[in-house]
Amino acid sequence: MFGDVTTPTFPGRPVSCCEGGTCSTAYAPVTLTYRAADDVRVGSLNGTAPAKAALSVTSTSWNSGVRPNTTTTFTISAKDWPGRARRGELGQTLR
């Protein structure tokens, strides 16, 4: 039995920013920053869109890439130990 009674949360809104690096009309590197929290412990953390990525439960950033001038939705899913899940999303057009 777990004493964990709440679903994970994403305090604050996820934020993305363009990174320095090589950009083209087809690709721009970005970093998404976020924080996942739970009343006991986050059991798993995964990036699910625009690509799949296994993230460390203690991570606070995800390096990815997008096509410039298109709206991209980043989605992260956090699960606690009993299996309750919550998603954090950010949809943004990066120029």
Secondary structure by P-SEA (a helix, b strand, c coil): cccccccccccccbbbbbccccccccbbbbbbbbcccccccccccccccccccccccccccccccccccbbbbbbbbbbcccccbbbbbbbbbcc
